[in-house]
Amino acid sequence: MSKRQNNQAGANRSIDTDPRRLLLVFGVVLVGLAAVALGMLKFLRPANEEELYVPRPKGSITYNKDVAPLFYERCLSCHRPGESAHLDLVSYGDAKKYAKLISKVVASRYMPPWLPQPEFGDFLEERRLTVDQIGLIQQWAAEGAVEGNAADLPPPPKWVEGWQLGKPDLVITMPEPYLLPANGKDVYRNFVIPIPVDKTRFVQAVEFRPGNPKVVHHAAMRIDTTQLSRKVDAQDPGPGFGGMTFPESTTVPNGQFLNWQPGKLPYRSPEGFSWVLNKNTDLVVQLHMRPSDKPETVQASIGLFFADNPPSKEAFKIILDAQTLDIPAGEKDYIATDSFTLPVDVEAYAVFPHAHYLGKELQGFATLPDGTKKWLLRIKQWDFDWQGDYRFRQPVFLPKGTTVSMQFSYDNSKDNLRNPNSPPKRVLFGPQTTDEMGELWIQAAPRLRSDLALLTEAYNEKELKKVVVVSEHKLKLDPRNVSAHLQLGKALIPQGRGPEALEHFRAAAEIEPKNDQPHYFMGVTYRLQQDLPRAKQELLAALQLNSENYKTHGNLAHIYLEEGDISRAQFHFENALRINPDDALARSGLQEIANARNKPQ
C-alpha cells in the first residue's frame, strides 16, 4: 500500500504516532522557531524556495484580517467538529489557544499535510502553504496572537453538509457496524459490501464517508466479481475479516485509485475515465483504524456516481515497485529503483507513492527519449501517516520511448524516529507495517485507444520477468517458501518452461502436502502439455484437499469433455458454477453439453 492488514496485527510500533502527541513532539523539537519579539524571528526557507518572508509592520497582523482567511482555506476541511483532526480551529479562541503550536508545525511543514515538493509536479488541490503564509502565521503567534477588528473577519466557509459531490446515484454501507476496541494497536479490517445494481453501470466518481473520522485513518477499496471475498468474510467471526492483503479475487478497476485519507476531497474522474461496474459485484473496503481511549463504532458508507456513457478512454495503471527490498540494520540511505519504458505515447493523470516507516525520500520521474528529465513527484521527507494520491493539474504527456522511474531511499538507522524497531533490525519487503514497501502507481492512458494492447503487452512482459526475479529472491531467503515456488512456477508456464514449473510445484507439494494449489497447478501444466492422464490425476488430488476450488472443477470438466465423459464433465461444470456463479467458462461448457445433446442424430 500498503494498506493491506490484520485485525490484531496492525502497527507494532515502538513510537506513538497519535497526531496529538506528534504535534507535541514537534513543539518540543522546534521550540526555537517561534521567538517572542519580531526582531528575533528566524523564518524557515526550504532549500528549493528562494522566497524569504518579509515581516509586516509590528502589530499589524490580526486573526480576523490575516489569519482566519488562511485557516478557512487550508485548515478547516479537517480541523472542525466532526472531522478527522483532533484540534478544532473554527474560532479565534481555538486559534489563540494553540497559536504557538500552530506556528511550529506550519514552520516544520508538518501541517497542513502535503508531502510533494513544489516545482516537482503540478498538482490539483495543493494544501501547501507558501513561505509568506508561514511567516505571517509565525509573526502573528510571536506578537501575541491578536484578534483584531471584528469587522475584518470574513464569513466562515459554508461547508457542504453530507455528500460533497451532491446526492449519489447509489449509496452502499457496511452491512453491520464494527466495534473498534479501546486503546491497543492499530487495526486493519476488510469489509465486503454488495453493490445492488441490476444492470451494467459506469462509475464516474466514488465518495467515501468513514462513519467515524476520529478513528478511521485511511481506506482502500477494490471490487470482487466473484463470491470469494464473501467466503473469506464468512470464515472470520464478527463483521469483516482481518489482514493487510486483499483476497486474490479482488481488483482495482481500470487503473483507478480507489482510496481515501483525511483531507482528501472527492472528485469526478476526468472526462471519459468512468469505469465499468457489472451486476453481482462486491466492494471490498479495507480500513486502517486507530483506537481511541474508548470503544468506537465504525460503519462506513460509499456514494457511487454514475455516468451515462461507457468510458471513452482506457485508464491504465503502471506500478513501479521494489519487491526485493532487503534493508540492513543501521543503513541510513538504502536505495530502491524500478522503471518501465513506454512502448506508446501516453498521458499521465495521477501518481500514488507508498512506503512504510523507513521511507525517506521518494522520487518519481520520466526520462524522455531525448534524455530530458521530467519530474512526476518528489517527496523529501516521507510520512506514512499522510500518504495519498496526487492528481496532475494538467495531463502530463509522455512520448513513446520515455522511461518512467522510481527511486526511493530508506533510513533503517536509530536516527529515524519512525523506525518501528529499536534497536534497528534487517527489514524485508512485506505487507505488514513492520515490513517495508516501495511502490509508485502512475495512472495513465494511451493517447490512442488502439495502443492499449501494445501498452498492456509490454507491461505484462515486464511484470512476468519481475515475478521470476522476485520469486527467485524469496527462495534464496527461504527455500521452503511455498508461495514463492507457486508464483515462480506460474510465471514460468507462459515462458514455455513447463518442466521447470513442475519442479517448483512438486517442491511446494512436498513442503505442504495438504495444500491443494501445487496439485492444481501441476494439473493445469500437464493439461497444457496435453498429458491428460497426469493432469486428471493431479486435479483429482487437488479436489481431495479442497473440493471448493471452482477452477479445479472447471479444468477437470474440460478434460472429461475431451474424453467424451459427458456426465462427469457436467457434474464438475455444475460444481464450478455452484461455487462461482460468474464462472463464464463453466457456463459455456454446460451450454456446449446442452447443444451436443440437442443436436439431431
PLY file of the C-alpha trace (Angstrom):
ply
format ascii 1.0
element vertex 601
property float x
property float y
property float z
element edge 600
property int vertex1
property int vertex2
end_header
0.00 0.00 0.00
0.41 -0.80 1.66
-2.81 -0.63 3.21
-3.05 -4.38 3.42
-3.74 -5.84 7.12
-4.79 -7.98 10.29
-7.33 -7.14 13.00
-4.86 -7.87 15.75
-1.74 -7.10 13.74
-1.53 -3.54 12.51
1.23 -1.22 13.50
3.56 -2.83 16.04
5.48 0.37 16.51
7.68 1.35 19.40
6.81 5.02 18.95
3.45 6.68 19.35
2.04 8.07 16.11
-1.12 9.66 17.52
-1.21 13.06 15.74
-1.91 14.83 19.03
1.28 13.51 20.57
3.27 14.03 17.40
2.28 17.67 17.42
3.63 17.97 20.95
6.86 16.27 19.92
7.27 18.74 17.11
6.53 21.51 19.55
9.46 20.47 21.73
11.89 19.87 18.87
11.11 23.09 17.07
10.61 25.40 20.00
13.32 27.79 18.78
11.37 28.62 15.66
8.94 30.93 17.46
10.56 33.99 19.04
8.90 36.40 21.41
9.87 39.51 19.51
9.70 40.35 15.83
13.35 41.36 15.72
14.38 37.82 16.80
12.26 35.93 14.27
14.08 33.46 12.02
11.73 32.31 9.31
12.20 28.97 7.63
13.25 28.90 3.98
13.08 25.50 2.29
16.19 24.68 0.27
14.44 24.84 -3.09
12.50 28.04 -2.38
14.17 31.38 -2.97
11.34 33.36 -1.39
12.02 34.94 2.01
9.34 36.18 4.33
9.22 39.96 4.56
7.84 40.86 8.01
4.75 43.10 8.20
4.85 46.21 10.40
4.83 45.17 14.04
1.31 44.74 15.43
-0.39 44.93 12.04
-1.26 41.23 11.73
-4.56 40.10 13.24
-6.55 36.90 13.31
-9.68 38.44 11.80
-7.94 40.15 8.88
-4.99 37.92 8.05
-5.02 34.52 9.76
-8.67 33.46 9.67
-8.84 33.51 5.84
-5.82 31.20 5.72
-7.29 28.80 8.26
-10.64 28.81 6.46
-8.98 27.87 3.18
-6.28 25.43 4.26
-7.16 24.00 7.68
-10.87 23.78 8.40
-11.63 20.96 5.98
-10.18 18.74 8.74
-9.92 20.99 11.82
-13.61 21.41 12.58
-16.14 19.44 14.64
-17.00 16.04 13.21
-13.93 15.79 11.00
-10.72 13.80 11.33
-8.38 16.28 13.06
-8.08 16.20 16.84
-7.88 20.01 17.20
-10.72 22.32 16.17
-9.65 25.68 14.73
-13.03 27.16 13.91
-12.93 30.17 16.25
-10.43 32.77 17.36
-10.42 31.20 20.83
-9.32 27.87 19.33
-6.61 29.53 17.24
-5.23 31.62 20.10
-5.13 28.64 22.45
-2.89 26.70 20.04
-1.12 29.65 18.38
2.43 28.69 19.40
1.91 25.06 18.46
0.41 26.07 15.11
3.41 28.33 14.46
5.83 25.45 14.99
4.04 22.80 12.96
3.50 25.05 9.94
7.18 26.08 10.07
8.20 22.41 10.01
5.66 21.79 7.23
4.13 19.03 9.30
0.87 20.94 8.83
-1.03 21.24 6.64
-0.12 17.74 5.49
1.24 17.97 1.95
4.26 15.84 1.11
5.23 16.72 -2.50
7.91 19.35 -3.04
6.92 22.39 -5.12
8.16 22.53 -8.72
8.49 18.74 -8.87
4.98 18.15 -10.17
1.98 20.47 -10.51
-0.99 19.03 -8.62
-4.62 19.89 -8.01
-5.89 20.81 -4.51
-2.42 21.55 -3.17
-2.58 22.23 0.57
0.98 23.52 0.85
1.50 26.92 2.50
3.81 29.47 0.88
6.81 30.89 2.72
4.91 34.16 3.07
1.90 32.44 4.63
4.09 30.53 7.08
5.93 33.70 8.05
2.67 35.56 8.57
1.35 32.86 10.95
4.65 32.84 12.85
4.70 36.61 13.23
1.08 36.66 14.40
1.78 33.98 17.03
5.01 35.65 18.18
3.26 39.00 18.65
0.60 37.59 20.95
-1.99 36.20 18.52
-4.03 39.42 18.30
-7.71 39.04 17.39
-8.23 42.39 15.64
-11.32 44.22 14.44
-14.41 42.03 14.31
-15.48 43.82 11.13
-12.44 42.35 9.35
-13.48 38.75 9.97
-14.77 37.16 6.75
-17.84 34.93 6.87
-16.90 31.36 7.77
-16.97 28.85 4.93
-20.31 27.24 4.16
-19.38 23.61 4.32
-21.40 21.24 2.23
-23.29 19.01 4.63
-23.42 15.35 3.73
-22.18 14.21 0.34
-19.65 16.65 -1.10
-20.40 15.82 -4.75
-24.16 16.05 -4.31
-26.65 13.23 -3.97
-25.09 9.93 -5.08
-26.85 7.72 -7.57
-26.28 4.82 -5.17
-25.19 4.64 -1.52
-23.81 1.42 -0.08
-22.99 0.91 3.59
-21.16 -1.71 5.63
-23.82 -4.37 6.34
-23.24 -4.04 10.09
-21.17 -1.73 12.31
-17.76 -2.78 13.55
-16.89 -2.19 17.19
-13.30 -0.98 17.48
-11.86 -1.83 20.93
-10.40 0.93 23.08
-6.66 1.62 23.05
-4.29 -1.02 21.73
-2.61 -1.33 18.35
-3.85 -0.07 15.01
-6.45 -2.32 13.39
-6.73 -3.23 9.72
-10.05 -4.78 8.74
-11.72 -5.66 5.44
-15.46 -5.33 4.88
-17.43 -6.85 1.99
-20.30 -4.68 0.74
-22.64 -5.96 -2.01
-23.32 -3.40 -4.78
-27.02 -3.73 -5.75
-27.13 -2.84 -9.44
-29.45 -4.64 -11.84
-27.51 -3.77 -14.99
-24.07 -2.63 -16.09
-23.29 0.89 -14.86
-20.43 3.31 -15.50
-18.92 4.83 -12.36
-17.70 8.41 -12.67
-16.94 9.12 -9.01
-16.66 7.37 -5.66
-17.12 9.31 -2.42
-16.10 7.63 0.81
-17.55 8.58 4.21
-15.70 6.92 7.11
-18.63 6.89 9.52
-16.27 7.72 12.39
-13.48 10.01 11.12
-11.90 10.21 14.55
-10.63 6.64 14.32
-10.55 5.82 10.58
-7.11 6.81 9.33
-7.37 5.69 5.71
-9.27 3.35 3.43
-8.52 1.34 0.29
-11.20 -0.17 -1.94
-11.35 -2.94 -4.52
-14.10 -4.79 -6.35
-14.77 -8.53 -6.45
-16.94 -10.05 -9.17
-16.75 -13.48 -7.52
-18.14 -14.77 -4.23
-14.67 -15.44 -2.82
-14.32 -12.37 -0.58
-17.69 -13.25 0.95
-16.37 -16.74 1.71
-13.28 -15.28 3.44
-15.58 -12.97 5.40
-17.77 -15.88 6.49
-14.75 -17.69 7.95
-13.87 -14.78 10.27
-16.12 -14.12 13.29
-17.59 -10.66 13.58
-18.04 -8.08 10.82
-15.40 -8.25 8.11
-12.08 -10.08 8.21
-8.59 -9.12 9.29
-5.49 -8.86 7.16
-3.30 -6.44 5.26
-3.72 -8.34 1.98
-6.83 -8.27 -0.19
-8.16 -11.61 -1.50
-6.66 -12.53 -4.88
-10.10 -12.32 -6.49
-10.27 -8.54 -5.90
-9.18 -5.97 -8.46
-8.92 -2.22 -8.82
-10.98 -1.26 -11.89
-9.49 0.37 -14.98
-6.39 1.86 -13.39
-8.41 3.77 -10.81
-7.12 4.92 -7.40
-9.89 3.92 -5.00
-8.62 5.16 -1.67
-9.35 7.75 1.00
-7.36 9.57 3.65
-8.20 12.55 5.91
-8.38 15.80 3.98
-8.83 14.16 0.60
-11.65 15.73 -1.36
-13.80 13.51 -3.57
-13.61 14.20 -7.29
-15.18 13.13 -10.53
-12.95 11.25 -12.94
-11.67 13.14 -15.98
-13.97 13.07 -19.00
-14.13 9.60 -20.48
-12.50 7.90 -17.48
-15.51 6.20 -15.91
-15.17 2.51 -15.05
-17.45 -0.43 -15.69
-19.50 -1.86 -12.82
-21.24 -5.14 -13.59
-24.03 -6.93 -11.76
-23.17 -9.24 -8.83
-20.15 -7.22 -7.78
-18.96 -6.60 -4.21
-16.94 -3.67 -2.95
-14.22 -4.74 -0.50
-13.24 -1.87 1.79
-10.06 -2.09 3.83
-9.99 0.25 6.82
-6.95 1.32 8.84
-8.34 2.27 12.24
-6.64 3.83 15.25
-8.26 3.05 18.60
-9.21 5.91 20.90
-9.49 5.77 24.69
-12.96 4.22 24.46
-14.70 1.65 22.23
-15.80 3.20 18.94
-18.39 2.14 16.36
-17.40 2.30 12.70
-19.81 1.91 9.79
-18.50 3.45 6.57
-20.62 4.40 3.56
-19.69 4.87 -0.07
-21.52 7.00 -2.61
-21.36 5.98 -6.26
-21.96 8.48 -9.05
-22.79 7.10 -12.49
-22.07 8.40 -15.98
-24.49 7.93 -18.86
-21.89 6.68 -21.31
-19.22 3.97 -21.19
-15.58 5.05 -20.83
-14.10 6.56 -23.99
-10.52 6.40 -22.67
-8.61 3.42 -21.37
-7.15 4.20 -17.97
-4.08 2.09 -17.25
-2.17 1.75 -14.01
1.61 1.42 -14.17
3.02 0.09 -10.89
6.71 0.56 -10.25
7.86 -1.25 -7.13
10.78 -2.75 -5.24
9.77 -6.21 -4.08
13.33 -7.36 -3.41
13.86 -4.80 -0.63
16.42 -6.08 1.88
17.46 -3.21 4.16
20.33 -3.94 6.59
20.04 -2.78 10.19
21.62 0.63 10.60
21.55 1.51 6.87
20.76 5.24 6.58
20.41 5.58 2.82
19.25 2.36 1.19
18.19 2.95 -2.44
15.47 1.05 -4.34
14.63 1.59 -8.01
12.34 0.36 -10.75
11.49 1.57 -14.26
9.37 0.89 -17.34
9.88 2.11 -20.91
6.67 3.17 -22.63
6.02 1.47 -25.98
3.44 4.11 -26.99
2.55 7.75 -26.32
0.68 8.15 -23.02
-0.70 10.89 -20.81
-0.24 10.63 -17.03
-3.09 11.85 -14.84
-2.11 10.99 -11.26
0.53 9.36 -9.06
0.31 7.43 -5.80
3.52 6.75 -3.82
3.68 4.23 -0.98
6.24 3.17 1.59
6.19 2.30 5.29
8.07 3.80 8.25
11.61 3.54 6.88
10.78 5.53 3.74
12.78 8.76 3.44
12.96 10.45 0.03
10.58 9.30 -2.70
11.19 10.29 -6.31
9.17 9.63 -9.45
10.37 10.94 -12.80
10.35 10.37 -16.53
13.37 10.30 -18.82
12.20 11.45 -22.25
13.63 9.95 -25.47
15.98 12.94 -25.84
17.37 12.38 -22.33
15.43 15.22 -20.67
14.31 14.52 -17.11
10.71 15.39 -16.29
9.68 15.23 -12.65
6.44 13.50 -11.73
6.83 13.67 -7.94
9.41 14.33 -5.27
8.86 13.88 -1.54
11.91 14.82 0.50
10.54 13.58 3.83
8.07 10.72 3.55
5.40 10.33 6.21
3.40 7.10 6.23
0.62 8.76 8.21
-0.14 11.26 5.43
0.08 9.18 2.28
-2.26 9.91 -0.58
-2.62 10.15 -4.33
-1.87 13.31 -6.28
-3.67 14.39 -9.46
-1.82 16.49 -12.00
-3.32 19.88 -12.77
-2.95 19.04 -16.46
-2.25 15.64 -18.04
1.49 15.05 -18.43
2.40 13.95 -21.96
4.99 11.16 -22.11
6.02 10.20 -25.65
6.83 6.69 -26.85
10.28 5.65 -25.63
10.00 7.54 -22.35
11.25 5.63 -19.30
9.24 6.21 -16.12
11.23 5.53 -12.96
11.00 5.45 -9.19
13.92 5.97 -6.82
13.12 5.61 -3.12
15.55 5.94 -0.23
15.14 4.36 3.22
16.56 5.06 6.67
16.85 1.96 8.86
19.04 3.62 11.48
18.35 4.56 15.08
18.20 8.20 13.95
14.89 7.52 12.19
12.34 8.37 14.89
9.66 6.43 12.99
11.69 3.22 12.83
9.39 0.53 14.31
12.38 -1.49 15.55
14.60 -0.44 18.43
17.37 -1.37 18.02
17.08 -1.44 14.20
16.96 -4.86 12.53
17.10 -6.17 8.99
13.85 -5.39 7.14
12.48 -7.10 4.04
9.67 -6.30 1.62
6.28 -7.25 3.01
2.73 -6.05 3.72
2.96 -5.58 7.50
3.83 -2.08 8.69
6.91 -3.54 10.40
7.99 -4.78 6.95
8.78 -2.26 4.24
7.39 -1.46 0.81
8.17 0.75 -2.14
5.55 1.45 -4.80
4.77 4.24 -7.24
1.48 3.97 -9.08
1.01 6.06 -12.21
-2.47 6.50 -13.64
-2.05 6.89 -17.37
-3.87 6.43 -20.66
-2.54 5.76 -24.15
-3.09 8.74 -26.41
-4.62 6.40 -28.96
-7.11 3.93 -27.56
-5.91 1.41 -30.14
-2.48 1.44 -28.44
-3.84 -0.13 -25.23
-2.98 -3.66 -26.39
0.66 -2.70 -27.04
0.93 -0.96 -23.67
-0.64 -3.91 -21.86
1.57 -6.47 -23.61
4.80 -4.59 -22.82
3.79 -4.01 -19.20
2.73 -7.63 -18.66
6.05 -8.82 -20.11
7.90 -6.62 -17.61
5.74 -7.89 -14.74
6.26 -11.52 -15.72
10.03 -11.08 -15.62
9.72 -9.32 -12.28
7.74 -12.24 -10.80
10.60 -14.57 -11.72
13.24 -12.28 -10.18
11.22 -11.67 -7.01
10.31 -15.34 -6.53
13.92 -16.45 -7.00
14.96 -13.80 -4.47
12.43 -15.11 -1.95
13.61 -18.68 -2.46
17.19 -17.66 -1.78
15.98 -16.24 1.53
13.83 -19.29 2.27
13.94 -22.37 0.00
10.77 -23.65 1.72
8.67 -20.63 0.76
5.64 -22.34 -0.79
4.13 -19.12 -2.13
7.38 -18.28 -3.94
7.54 -21.77 -5.50
3.96 -21.39 -6.74
4.47 -17.87 -8.07
7.67 -18.82 -9.85
6.05 -21.90 -11.37
3.09 -19.85 -12.64
5.45 -17.29 -14.20
7.50 -19.98 -15.97
4.49 -21.58 -17.72
3.81 -18.73 -20.22
7.54 -18.61 -20.94
7.37 -22.18 -22.24
9.34 -23.54 -19.28
6.81 -26.15 -18.19
9.29 -28.75 -16.85
10.90 -26.13 -14.57
7.45 -25.01 -13.43
6.57 -28.60 -12.50
9.70 -28.84 -10.36
8.58 -25.88 -8.28
5.02 -27.16 -7.96
6.34 -30.56 -6.77
8.59 -28.82 -4.24
5.59 -26.88 -2.91
3.56 -30.10 -2.62
6.33 -31.79 -0.64
6.61 -28.84 1.76
2.84 -28.55 2.27
1.21 -31.92 1.49
-2.25 -30.65 2.49
-2.16 -27.63 0.16
-4.32 -28.16 -2.95
-2.68 -25.39 -5.00
0.50 -27.27 -6.05
-1.60 -30.15 -7.37
-3.97 -27.76 -9.12
-1.12 -26.03 -10.97
0.54 -29.33 -11.84
-2.79 -30.39 -13.31
-3.02 -27.20 -15.37
0.56 -27.60 -16.58
0.04 -31.21 -17.65
-3.20 -30.22 -19.38
-1.33 -27.54 -21.36
1.16 -30.24 -22.33
-1.78 -32.43 -23.47
-0.84 -35.07 -20.87
-4.45 -35.61 -19.83
-3.98 -38.70 -17.61
-1.44 -36.92 -15.37
-3.49 -33.72 -15.48
-6.58 -35.59 -14.29
-4.60 -37.34 -11.55
-3.28 -34.07 -10.12
-6.62 -32.25 -10.37
-8.39 -35.10 -8.56
-5.71 -34.91 -5.87
-6.37 -31.19 -5.58
-10.10 -31.80 -5.16
-9.42 -34.30 -2.40
-7.69 -31.50 -0.49
-10.13 -28.71 -1.42
-13.47 -29.52 -3.01
-14.45 -25.84 -3.20
-12.00 -24.64 -5.85
-14.14 -23.81 -8.88
-11.11 -23.65 -11.18
-10.18 -27.24 -10.32
-13.71 -28.39 -11.13
-13.63 -26.43 -14.39
-10.33 -27.90 -15.57
-11.47 -31.43 -14.72
-14.72 -30.84 -16.57
-12.87 -29.86 -19.74
-10.69 -32.98 -19.53
-13.77 -35.21 -19.17
-15.39 -33.35 -22.06
-12.35 -34.07 -24.25
-12.54 -37.72 -23.20
-16.23 -37.85 -24.09
-17.36 -38.45 -20.48
-20.30 -36.04 -20.66
-21.90 -36.88 -17.30
-18.70 -36.29 -15.31
-18.00 -33.12 -17.31
-21.48 -31.82 -16.48
-21.03 -32.70 -12.80
-17.85 -30.63 -12.50
-19.15 -27.70 -14.57
-22.20 -27.54 -12.29
-19.99 -27.59 -9.20
-17.82 -24.80 -10.62
-20.95 -22.67 -11.11
-22.24 -23.55 -7.66
-19.02 -22.22 -6.14
-18.68 -19.26 -8.50
-21.92 -18.33 -10.30
-19.94 -15.91 -12.50
-17.70 -18.61 -13.99
-18.23 -17.92 -17.70
-16.13 -20.90 -18.81
-18.25 -23.33 -16.81
-21.45 -21.76 -18.14
-20.10 -22.04 -21.68
-19.16 -25.68 -21.06
-22.67 -26.56 -19.91
-24.10 -24.83 -22.96
-21.80 -26.89 -25.16
-23.06 -30.06 -23.48
-26.70 -28.98 -23.92
-26.12 -28.20 -27.61
-24.47 -31.58 -28.14
-27.40 -33.41 -26.51
-29.97 -31.48 -28.56
-28.14 -32.00 -31.85
-30.12 -34.27 -34.19
-28.54 -37.69 -34.58
0 1
1 2
2 3
3 4
4 5
5 6
6 7
7 8
8 9
9 10
10 11
11 12
12 13
13 14
14 15
15 16
16 17
17 18
18 19
19 20
20 21
21 22
22 23
23 24
24 25
25 26
26 27
27 28
28 29
29 30
30 31
31 32
32 33
33 34
34 35
35 36
36 37
37 38
38 39
39 40
40 41
41 42
42 43
43 44
44 45
45 46
46 47
47 48
48 49
49 50
50 51
51 52
52 53
53 54
54 55
55 56
56 57
57 58
58 59
59 60
60 61
61 62
62 63
63 64
64 65
65 66
66 67
67 68
68 69
69 70
70 71
71 72
72 73
73 74
74 75
75 76
76 77
77 78
78 79
79 80
80 81
81 82
82 83
83 84
84 85
85 86
86 87
87 88
88 89
89 90
90 91
91 92
92 93
93 94
94 95
95 96
96 97
97 98
98 99
99 100
100 101
101 102
102 103
103 104
104 105
105 106
106 107
107 108
108 109
109 110
110 111
111 112
112 113
113 114
114 115
115 116
116 117
117 118
118 119
119 120
120 121
121 122
122 123
123 124
124 125
125 126
126 127
127 128
128 129
129 130
130 131
131 132
132 133
133 134
134 135
135 136
136 137
137 138
138 139
139 140
140 141
141 142
142 143
143 144
144 145
145 146
146 147
147 148
148 149
149 150
150 151
151 152
152 153
153 154
154 155
155 156
156 157
157 158
158 159
159 160
160 161
161 162
162 163
163 164
164 165
165 166
166 167
167 168
168 169
169 170
170 171
171 172
172 173
173 174
174 175
175 176
176 177
177 178
178 179
179 180
180 181
181 182
182 183
183 184
184 185
185 186
186 187
187 188
188 189
189 190
190 191
191 192
192 193
193 194
194 195
195 196
196 197
197 198
198 199
199 200
200 201
201 202
202 203
203 204
204 205
205 206
206 207
207 208
208 209
209 210
210 211
211 212
212 213
213 214
214 215
215 216
216 217
217 218
218 219
219 220
220 221
221 222
222 223
223 224
224 225
225 226
226 227
227 228
228 229
229 230
230 231
231 232
232 233
233 234
234 235
235 236
236 237
237 238
238 239
239 240
240 241
241 242
242 243
243 244
244 245
245 246
246 247
247 248
248 249
249 250
250 251
251 252
252 253
253 254
254 255
255 256
256 257
257 258
258 259
259 260
260 261
261 262
262 263
263 264
264 265
265 266
266 267
267 268
268 269
269 270
270 271
271 272
272 273
273 274
274 275
275 276
276 277
277 278
278 279
279 280
280 281
281 282
282 283
283 284
284 285
285 286
286 287
287 288
288 289
289 290
290 291
291 292
292 293
293 294
294 295
295 296
296 297
297 298
298 299
299 300
300 301
301 302
302 303
303 304
304 305
305 306
306 307
307 308
308 309
309 310
310 311
311 312
312 313
313 314
314 315
315 316
316 317
317 318
318 319
319 320
320 321
321 322
322 323
323 324
324 325
325 326
326 327
327 328
328 329
329 330
330 331
331 332
332 333
333 334
334 335
335 336
336 337
337 338
338 339
339 340
340 341
341 342
342 343
343 344
344 345
345 346
346 347
347 348
348 349
349 350
350 351
351 352
352 353
353 354
354 355
355 356
356 357
357 358
358 359
359 360
360 361
361 362
362 363
363 364
364 365
365 366
366 367
367 368
368 369
369 370
370 371
371 372
372 373
373 374
374 375
375 376
376 377
377 378
378 379
379 380
380 381
381 382
382 383
383 384
384 385
385 386
386 387
387 388
388 389
389 390
390 391
391 392
392 393
393 394
394 395
395 396
396 397
397 398
398 399
399 400
400 401
401 402
402 403
403 404
404 405
405 406
406 407
407 408
408 409
409 410
410 411
411 412
412 413
413 414
414 415
415 416
416 417
417 418
418 419
419 420
420 421
421 422
422 423
423 424
424 425
425 426
426 427
427 428
428 429
429 430
430 431
431 432
432 433
433 434
434 435
435 436
436 437
437 438
438 439
439 440
440 441
441 442
442 443
443 444
444 445
445 446
446 447
447 448
448 449
449 450
450 451
451 452
452 453
453 454
454 455
455 456
456 457
457 458
458 459
459 460
460 461
461 462
462 463
463 464
464 465
465 466
466 467
467 468
468 469
469 470
470 471
471 472
472 473
473 474
474 475
475 476
476 477
477 478
478 479
479 480
480 481
481 482
482 483
483 484
484 485
485 486
486 487
487 488
488 489
489 490
490 491
491 492
492 493
493 494
494 495
495 496
496 497
497 498
498 499
499 500
500 501
501 502
502 503
503 504
504 505
505 506
506 507
507 508
508 509
509 510
510 511
511 512
512 513
513 514
514 515
515 516
516 517
517 518
518 519
519 520
520 521
521 522
522 523
523 524
524 525
525 526
526 527
527 528
528 529
529 530
530 531
531 532
532 533
533 534
534 535
535 536
536 537
537 538
538 539
539 540
540 541
541 542
542 543
543 544
544 545
545 546
546 547
547 548
548 549
549 550
550 551
551 552
552 553
553 554
554 555
555 556
556 557
557 558
558 559
559 560
560 561
561 562
562 563
563 564
564 565
565 566
566 567
567 568
568 569
569 570
570 571
571 572
572 573
573 574
574 575
575 576
576 577
577 578
578 579
579 580
580 581
581 582
582 583
583 584
584 585
585 586
586 587
587 588
588 589
589 590
590 591
591 592
592 593
593 594
594 595
595 596
596 597
597 598
598 599
599 600
